[in-house]
Amino acid sequence: MIRIKDHKQLDIFDPWSFLSPKRRQMLDDSWAGLFQKEILPILPVSTIKTYFNTTFGRPTKELYTAIGIQVLQQNFDYTDQETIQQFSYNIQWHYALKVSEESDSAKYISLKTLWNMRHLIAENELEALIFDAITDKLAKIFKTDTNTQRIDSVHIKSNMKRLGRICIFTESIHKFLLNLKRGHSAYFDTVAKRIVDKYLSEKALGCFSMVKPSEAHKTLNDVSKNLFELVQQFTTRPEVTNMHSYKLMARVLNEQCNLTPSDDDNPVEVKKPKDIPSDSLQNPSDPDATYSGHKGQGYQVQVMETFCDDEESKDNTLNLITHVHVEPAHTSDANALMPAIESVKKRDLMPEELLADSLYGSDDNSQSAEQDGVDLIAPVMGAPKKGALSLVDFEVSEKNRIVACPNGKAPVKIKRKKERVTVSFDSEHCRDCPQRENCLVKEGKKFYYLRYTNKEMRIAKRRAYEQTDRFKDRYRWRSGVEATMSEYDRKTGVKQLRVRGLKAVRFCATLKAAGVNIMRAAAVRAVKMMPEEELCWA
């Protein structure tokens, strides 16, 4: 059965009349007052209630309260036990969630209920719905200017141990043997005793963490053979191959080893570290985590936010995180730009100007963003060769046609073929040119030729624009996103989560971003409500 309280309905009697005027005013002015008035009524209860039966089963926790608790828990980075304590005794939580009744059903939530609601939201990816509802509401209330935005990513870690290659093999074998013993004892009895003794017990497994560096290669070969033996032994048993732990073993074998079926003495060959893909298994306890060569194991979060470039009014302006997306650590930032733009476009939070670092600034992204009416301000990857002339050193018309070379000589003819352009210059002029060695024009049969693509011309123009004062003045605001990442971590603990798996990590990171927006809105609201004399003093 479903329990939902209509928070838009007014109370006959004030349920908070027991509070003194000053304490009541403090609650109204704090994040709790903002949450109760603006956030609580717009939580997506209508969607979440569809996952419950309207007539059968025990009554649910009041759904607005249950969802609000999930948001507040992630915002303050509380454990489950701490969350229960806060909900039971913290009057700010009671005020924010509009819980005034003094009863266990109103002011207590069990661990199971907390877990079930979190699982329901995470499994059905409803955290994005909650984030969008909160962000869109705050943007409307505070009339946030979304014309200027910036995007960046931050690396985060789940609650998993960093394992070396040997431990990845041994932990995978240990997990499989443990599950096989529990679920299929008859098959477990067929496993060689030497493998069971070597990998099943925690004490025996601990020996692999003390392997000397000089013996690491030999040990790695031994454990790879044992893993291959187990995979081959049960490859014809569907009830075993369907086990999650067996699939992890097969994944490790595929990612870490090359099979050599012609060699019976050495059926597997361990790959060199450089040959292992970045999306390989990092820990059997978190199969979704991958590896970034720059930042290590874990996940990354794409964050896009608004910003104010007016020094005088920035303290009274609400900067909102408009888009948040969690992805494995190995994913390139270049693929994140357009999904972010599409996300805010659907919610009428579209930017006119978007600042990003060079990883987002590919030519394809720049062109795609321009088609959506977004001016992408980002440096071009790489650097031109020192001393060499570039396309922008040539005189170019408004239609991107080469009018003259750096020495002022006009081309003999210009030939266009789809995306490629060939510009021909008189051989007599180019042969005696003092800049010939550094020039892009190369000798041909009849003429000296300059060949380039439309993409190369666009990139050259962007490189030239990067040297202008206008670009530097605009791009300096991108660094402010680093402060947001710091705030995101300091206030919510997003960089070191207590959960594992992409769904759980996405749930936490998304609701933590929503929490940042709420706290920012509360801070701006407090500044606007402050008397003018106090504001000047502050």
Secondary structure by P-SEA (a helix, b strand, c coil): cbbbbcccccccccccccccaaaaaaaaacaaaaaacccccccccccccccccccccccccaaaaaaaaaaaaaaacccaaaaaaaaaccaaaaaaacccccccccccccaaaaaaaaaaaaaacaaaaaaaaaaaaaaaaacccccccccbbbbbbcccccccaaaaaaaaaaaaaaaaaaccaaaaaaccaaaaaaccccccccccccccccaaaaaaaaaaaaaaaaaaaccccccccccaaaaaaaaaaaacccccccccccccccccccccccccccccccccbbbbccccccbbbbbbbcccccccccccbbbbbcbbbbbcccccccccaaaaaaaaaaacccccbbbbccccccaaaaaaaaaacccccccccccccccccccccccccccccccccccccccccccccccbbbbbccaaaaaaccccccccccccccbbbbbbcaaaaaaaaaaaaaacaaaaaaaccccaaaaaaaaaaaaccccccccccaaaaaaaaaaaaaaaaaaaaaaaaaaaaccaaaaaac
